[in-house]
C-alpha cells in the first residue's frame, strides 16, 4: 500500500505562525521534501524536530521527482514544504502533487499561512474576486502579453515581486493599467519591517524612485471598472489620429490616449506606423 503525500504549510515570515498539526506532521512523516533544505532546517531546529530532508526545487529533474514518488509507492509518507507559506503555489511542489495523483497516491493538506490571502486581507482593496498572477515573466514579450490579457480584468490582481525588479514592474503596471489605478504594496509580511503602502500607480512609481526597495513584495492592484466599455487598440489609435488632426504631436497624442485608455504609449505609437 502506498504512503501519503502531505502538503505542509509553513510560516511566511514570523516563525510563531505555525500550527500544532504542522509541527506534528513535520515530525511524523518519514521524510520531508524542501524547496531549500537550509531554510526548512532553521524551522525544524527552532522547534527541535529531527527528520530527513530531501531537496526538491525548480531545477530538480524528473528523475529526482520519480525517486520521491517511488518512496511513496513503497509505503513511506512524505511532507512537501516550501521556503514560506503554502507549497505548490508558484512553487515546484506542484510537480510532486501532479505525479502523486497520476500514481494513485493519496494527497492531503496541512494548511498554513499564505502570502496571497494575507496581502489580500491587508490591502484595503475590494476583493470579492481576485486573480493571482504570481511573478511576471522576465521575458519582455511574455510579460507584455500577460499584462495585455489583464488590461480589461475587473477583479483585483495580485502579483509577487522581488525588490530588484519592483521599479520596472511598477512602471509596467502604470503603463498597462493607467497611472490613477489603486495599488496596495505589502512588504515583508509578518516580519520585523512589515508595512503596507497604499498609492495610485503614479504615486508608487514616484515613491520608489526615491526609496530603495527592500524585502519581498506582494502587490494588490485594484481591478478595472466593470462599467467601463473596453476599447480596442484600433479604437484607441483612432483617438490618437483625431488628436493629431487637431495639431497634437504624435508622441503627445499617444501619451494622452494612453492615460485615458490604459494602452501603452509605445503600443499606440507602433500601431500608427
C-alpha positions as CSV (number, residue, x, y, z in Angstrom):
1,X,0.0,0.0,0.0
2,X,1.4,3.4,-1.0
3,X,2.1,6.2,1.5
4,X,0.6,9.7,1.7
5,X,2.0,13.0,0.4
6,X,1.2,15.8,2.8
7,X,1.3,19.4,1.6
8,X,2.5,21.2,4.8
9,X,2.3,24.9,5.1
10,X,5.0,26.9,7.0
11,X,5.3,30.5,8.3
12,X,5.7,33.2,5.7
13,X,7.9,35.2,8.0
14,X,7.2,35.0,11.7
15,X,8.1,31.5,12.9
16,X,5.4,31.7,15.6
17,X,2.8,31.4,12.8
18,X,2.7,27.6,12.8
19,X,0.0,25.2,13.9
20,X,0.2,22.3,16.3
21,X,-0.8,19.9,13.4
22,X,2.0,21.3,11.2
23,X,4.6,20.7,14.0
24,X,3.3,17.2,14.5
25,X,3.3,16.3,10.8
26,X,6.8,17.7,10.2
27,X,8.0,15.2,12.8
28,X,5.7,12.2,11.9
29,X,6.3,11.9,8.1
30,X,9.1,9.6,7.0
31,X,10.8,12.4,5.2
32,X,10.4,16.0,4.0
33,X,10.9,17.4,0.5
34,X,12.0,21.0,0.8
35,X,12.5,23.8,-1.7
36,X,15.6,24.9,0.2
37,X,16.8,22.5,2.9
38,X,18.7,25.2,4.7
39,X,15.6,27.3,5.2
40,X,13.5,24.4,6.3
41,X,16.3,23.2,8.7
42,X,16.1,26.5,10.5
43,X,12.4,25.9,11.1
44,X,12.9,22.3,12.3
45,X,15.8,23.4,14.6
46,X,13.6,26.2,16.1
47,X,11.1,23.5,17.2
48,X,13.6,20.8,17.9
49,X,12.3,18.5,15.1
50,X,14.6,16.0,13.5
51,X,13.7,14.5,10.1
52,X,15.2,13.6,6.8
53,X,15.3,16.5,4.3
54,X,15.3,15.9,0.6
55,X,15.9,18.8,-1.7
56,X,13.3,19.4,-4.4
57,X,13.3,22.7,-6.2
58,X,12.6,24.3,-9.6
59,X,15.8,22.9,-11.1
60,X,15.2,19.3,-9.9
61,X,14.9,16.7,-12.6
62,X,12.1,14.3,-13.5
63,X,14.3,11.6,-12.1
64,X,14.5,13.4,-8.8
65,X,10.7,13.6,-8.6
66,X,10.4,9.9,-9.6
67,X,12.7,8.8,-6.7
68,X,10.4,10.6,-4.3
69,X,7.3,9.0,-5.9
70,X,8.9,5.6,-5.7
71,X,9.4,6.0,-2.0
72,X,5.8,6.9,-1.6
73,X,4.7,3.9,-3.7
74,X,6.8,1.8,-1.4
75,X,4.7,2.9,1.6
76,X,6.6,5.9,3.0
77,X,4.9,9.1,3.9
78,X,6.3,12.5,2.7
79,X,5.7,16.1,3.6
80,X,6.3,18.7,0.9
81,X,7.3,22.1,2.3
82,X,8.3,25.4,0.7
83,X,10.5,28.2,2.0
84,X,7.5,30.2,3.1
85,X,3.7,29.7,3.1
86,X,1.7,27.0,1.3
87,X,3.6,24.8,-1.1
88,X,2.5,24.2,-4.7
89,X,1.5,27.8,-5.4
90,X,4.2,29.4,-7.6
91,X,6.3,26.6,-6.2
92,X,7.9,23.4,-7.5
93,X,5.9,21.2,-5.1
94,X,3.1,21.2,-7.6
95,X,5.1,18.7,-9.8
96,X,5.1,16.2,-6.9
97,X,1.3,16.6,-6.3
98,X,0.6,16.0,-10.0
99,X,2.8,12.9,-10.1
100,X,1.2,11.6,-6.9
101,X,-2.3,11.8,-8.3
102,X,-1.1,10.1,-11.6
103,X,0.3,7.3,-9.5
104,X,-2.8,6.8,-7.3
105,X,-1.1,8.2,-4.2
106,X,-3.2,9.9,-1.5
107,X,-2.6,13.7,-1.2
108,X,-3.6,15.6,1.9
109,X,-3.2,19.2,3.0
110,X,-1.9,20.5,6.4
111,X,-2.8,24.2,5.7
112,X,-1.0,27.2,6.9
113,X,-0.4,30.9,6.1
114,X,-0.5,32.2,2.5
115,X,1.1,35.5,1.4
116,X,-1.6,35.8,-1.3
117,X,-4.5,35.7,1.0
118,X,-2.7,37.7,3.8
119,X,-1.9,40.5,1.3
120,X,-5.4,40.5,0.1
121,X,-6.7,41.0,3.6
122,X,-4.2,43.8,4.3
123,X,-4.8,45.6,1.0
124,X,-7.9,47.6,1.8
125,X,-9.0,46.9,-1.8
126,X,-12.4,45.4,-2.5
127,X,-11.8,41.7,-3.0
128,X,-15.0,39.7,-3.6
129,X,-12.9,38.4,-6.6
130,X,-9.2,38.3,-7.3
131,X,-6.8,36.7,-9.7
132,X,-3.4,35.6,-8.6
133,X,-0.7,36.2,-11.2
134,X,2.5,35.2,-9.3
135,X,5.7,36.6,-10.7
136,X,5.5,38.4,-14.0
137,X,7.8,36.8,-16.7
138,X,11.2,38.4,-17.1
139,X,10.9,37.8,-20.8
140,X,9.7,41.1,-22.2
141,X,7.3,39.8,-24.8
142,X,5.7,37.3,-22.5
143,X,5.4,40.0,-19.8
144,X,3.6,42.3,-22.1
145,X,1.3,39.6,-23.3
146,X,0.4,38.7,-19.7
147,X,-0.3,42.3,-18.8
148,X,-2.2,42.8,-22.1
149,X,-4.5,40.0,-21.2
150,X,-5.2,41.6,-17.8
151,X,-5.9,45.1,-19.2
152,X,-9.7,44.5,-19.1
153,X,-9.7,42.5,-15.8
154,X,-12.3,43.7,-13.3
155,X,-11.1,41.5,-10.4
156,X,-8.3,42.7,-8.2
157,X,-4.9,41.3,-9.4
158,X,-2.2,40.0,-7.0
159,X,1.5,39.8,-8.0
160,X,4.6,38.7,-6.3
161,X,7.8,40.7,-6.8
162,X,11.4,40.8,-5.8
163,X,13.0,44.1,-4.7
164,X,15.4,44.4,-7.6
165,X,12.5,44.2,-10.1
166,X,9.9,46.3,-8.3
167,X,10.6,49.6,-10.0
168,X,10.3,48.0,-13.5
169,X,7.2,46.2,-12.6
170,X,5.5,49.4,-11.2
171,X,6.4,51.2,-14.4
172,X,4.8,48.4,-16.5
173,X,1.7,48.3,-14.3
174,X,1.2,52.0,-14.7
175,X,1.7,51.8,-18.4
176,X,-0.9,49.0,-18.8
177,X,-3.5,49.9,-16.2
178,X,-3.2,53.7,-16.0
179,X,-1.4,56.0,-13.6
180,X,-4.6,56.5,-11.5
181,X,-5.2,52.8,-10.7
182,X,-5.0,51.9,-7.0
183,X,-2.4,49.6,-5.7
184,X,-1.6,48.3,-2.2
185,X,2.1,47.2,-1.7
186,X,2.6,44.7,1.1
187,X,6.3,44.3,2.1
188,X,7.9,41.8,4.5
189,X,4.5,40.4,5.7
190,X,4.6,39.2,9.3
191,X,8.3,40.1,9.6
192,X,10.0,42.9,11.7
193,X,9.8,45.5,8.9
194,X,6.3,44.7,7.7
195,X,4.4,47.5,6.0
196,X,1.5,48.1,3.7
197,X,1.6,51.2,1.5
198,X,-1.5,52.3,-0.5
199,X,-1.0,54.5,-3.6
200,X,-2.1,55.2,-7.1
201,X,0.4,53.6,-9.5
202,X,1.8,57.0,-10.4
203,X,2.4,57.7,-6.7
204,X,4.0,54.2,-6.3
205,X,6.4,54.9,-9.2
206,X,7.3,58.3,-7.7
207,X,7.8,56.9,-4.1
208,X,10.1,54.1,-5.2
209,X,12.2,56.4,-7.4
210,X,13.2,58.0,-4.1
211,X,13.1,54.9,-1.8
212,X,15.2,51.8,-2.3
213,X,13.0,48.7,-2.5
214,X,13.9,46.2,0.3
215,X,12.4,42.8,1.2
216,X,9.8,40.7,-0.6
217,X,6.7,42.3,-2.0
218,X,3.1,41.3,-2.7
219,X,1.3,43.8,-5.0
220,X,-2.5,44.1,-4.9
221,X,-3.8,46.1,-7.9
222,X,-7.5,47.2,-8.0
223,X,-9.5,45.7,-10.9
224,X,-10.9,47.8,-13.7
225,X,-14.3,49.3,-13.6
226,X,-16.9,46.7,-14.8
227,X,-19.0,49.6,-16.2
228,X,-16.2,50.9,-18.4
229,X,-16.5,49.9,-22.1
230,X,-13.5,48.0,-23.2
231,X,-11.8,49.8,-26.0
232,X,-9.9,48.0,-28.8
233,X,-6.4,49.1,-29.9
234,X,-7.9,50.2,-33.2
235,X,-10.4,52.5,-31.5
236,X,-7.6,53.9,-29.3
237,X,-5.5,54.6,-32.4
238,X,-8.4,56.4,-34.0
239,X,-8.5,58.7,-30.9
240,X,-4.8,59.3,-31.4
241,X,-5.3,60.3,-35.0
242,X,-8.1,62.7,-34.1
243,X,-5.8,64.5,-31.7
244,X,-3.1,64.6,-34.4
245,X,-5.6,66.1,-36.8
246,X,-6.2,68.8,-34.1
247,X,-2.5,69.6,-34.2
248,X,-1.0,67.4,-31.4
249,X,2.4,65.8,-32.0
250,X,2.2,62.0,-32.4
251,X,4.1,61.3,-29.2
252,X,1.9,63.7,-27.2
253,X,-1.3,62.3,-28.7
254,X,-0.2,58.8,-27.9
255,X,0.6,59.8,-24.3
256,X,-2.8,61.5,-23.8
257,X,-4.7,58.5,-25.2
258,X,-2.6,56.0,-23.2
259,X,-3.5,57.8,-20.0
260,X,-7.2,57.6,-20.8
261,X,-7.4,54.0,-22.2
262,X,-4.7,52.0,-20.4
263,X,-2.9,51.2,-23.7
264,X,0.8,51.8,-23.6
265,X,2.2,54.9,-25.3
266,X,4.7,52.8,-27.3
267,X,2.0,50.3,-28.3
268,X,-0.2,53.1,-29.7
269,X,2.8,54.8,-31.5
270,X,3.8,51.5,-33.1
271,X,0.2,50.9,-34.3
272,X,0.3,54.3,-36.1
273,X,3.2,53.2,-38.4
